[in-house]
């Protein structure tokens, strides 16, 4: 009789310890701008949070804090792929009719519990 009671208690308690495995897609906007007097490019990231005036959203090295530069657009695309991001769309854009840059949109799947929403 005792093994049956223990088994029932384990079946009842099991859902309490189950983790939420819900997956959610998050999107990232990326603007690639050529560097002045260079063949390299800088990247600005947009994760959907509000932008402050004069905020510097360029990608930086996590260890040194220095601007992360890429040798080419393909170099930047390879980096994003290595980070687990998947390209959704890309298109050229222009600012004030003169500055041409490229915008890319990526998506990545995360566990819902790993997403921090500060809204």
C-alpha positions as MATLAB code, in Angstrom:
seq = 'XXXXXXXXXXXXXXXXXXXXXXXXXXXXXXXXXXXXXXXXXXXXXXXXXXXXXXXXXXXXXXXXXXXXXXXXXXXXXXXXXXXXXXXXXXXXXXXXXXXXXXXXXXXXXXXXXXXXXXX';
ca = [
       0.000    0.000    0.000;
       2.826    2.413    0.835;
       4.417    2.217   -2.659;
       1.071    3.146   -4.220;
       0.692    6.191   -1.944;
       4.269    7.317   -2.678;
       3.705    6.913   -6.435;
       0.485    8.964   -6.264;
       2.223   11.720   -4.312;
       5.038   11.847   -6.868;
       2.533   12.107   -9.744;
       0.690   14.920   -8.014;
       3.886   16.822   -7.115;
       5.624   16.434  -10.516;
       3.803   19.333  -12.255;
       4.844   21.684   -9.452;
       8.512   21.230  -10.389;
       7.977   21.455  -14.160;
       9.659   24.428  -15.831;
       7.941   26.692  -18.314;
       9.399   25.678  -21.671;
       7.420   28.224  -23.671;
       9.510   29.674  -26.492;
       9.137   33.211  -27.819;
      10.675   34.926  -30.816;
      12.443   38.217  -30.259;
      13.472   40.579  -33.035;
      16.487   42.783  -33.512;
      16.914   45.671  -35.920;
      20.382   46.379  -37.151;
      21.671   49.387  -39.060;
      24.973   49.041  -40.862;
      26.758   52.337  -41.480;
      30.049   52.679  -43.355;
      32.911   54.193  -41.350;
      34.409   57.422  -42.629;
      37.599   56.922  -44.621;
      37.451   53.141  -44.147;
      36.088   49.990  -45.770;
      34.831   48.789  -42.361;
      31.336   49.282  -40.942;
      29.763   50.132  -37.574;
      26.545   48.520  -36.396;
      23.710   50.127  -34.468;
      21.326   47.770  -32.671;
      17.640   48.188  -31.937;
      15.986   45.709  -29.570;
      12.755   47.693  -29.402;
      13.430   49.636  -26.232;
      12.858   53.375  -26.286;
      15.725   55.428  -27.649;
      17.117   58.348  -25.753;
      18.271   61.446  -27.563;
      21.941   61.293  -28.477;
      22.197   57.688  -27.210;
      25.028   55.655  -28.698;
      23.494   52.365  -29.835;
      26.521   51.131  -31.735;
      27.654   47.579  -31.052;
      30.520   47.361  -28.587;
      32.863   44.593  -27.538;
      31.572   43.152  -24.254;
      35.044   42.781  -22.769;
      36.716   46.083  -23.705;
      33.759   48.389  -24.390;
      35.387   49.479  -27.651;
      33.298   49.880  -30.790;
      32.900   46.596  -32.610;
      33.863   46.992  -36.234;
      33.462   44.582  -39.094;
      35.483   44.166  -42.260;
      32.377   43.967  -44.437;
      28.637   43.442  -44.418;
      29.236   39.693  -44.762;
      31.496   39.779  -41.693;
      28.683   41.401  -39.681;
      26.110   38.912  -41.001;
      28.357   35.991  -40.033;
      28.754   37.436  -36.538;
      24.987   37.709  -36.038;
      24.541   34.136  -37.281;
      27.161   32.917  -34.793;
      25.156   34.622  -32.037;
      22.076   32.587  -33.042;
      20.181   35.319  -34.911;
      18.377   34.443  -38.167;
      17.969   37.015  -40.946;
      14.336   37.933  -41.672;
      14.667   40.910  -44.039;
      17.242   43.378  -45.332;
      16.966   46.529  -47.413;
      18.891   49.694  -48.273;
      17.689   52.961  -46.798;
      18.766   56.584  -46.973;
      18.812   59.539  -44.651;
      18.276   63.067  -46.007;
      18.643   61.736  -49.537;
      22.409   61.383  -49.250;
      23.544   58.922  -46.578;
      22.809   55.411  -47.780;
      22.900   52.631  -45.192;
      21.453   49.159  -44.798;
      18.847   47.898  -42.366;
      18.600   44.252  -41.350;
      16.007   42.508  -39.231;
      16.853   39.330  -37.357;
      14.926   37.000  -35.080;
      15.993   34.585  -32.382;
      14.041   32.134  -30.240;
      14.397   32.397  -26.464;
      12.849   30.658  -23.479;
      10.067   32.880  -22.193;
      11.604   32.833  -18.707;
      14.823   34.367  -20.089;
      13.074   37.430  -21.528;
      13.106   40.545  -19.349;
      10.259   42.858  -20.215;
      10.503   46.283  -18.658;
       7.346   47.827  -20.025;
];
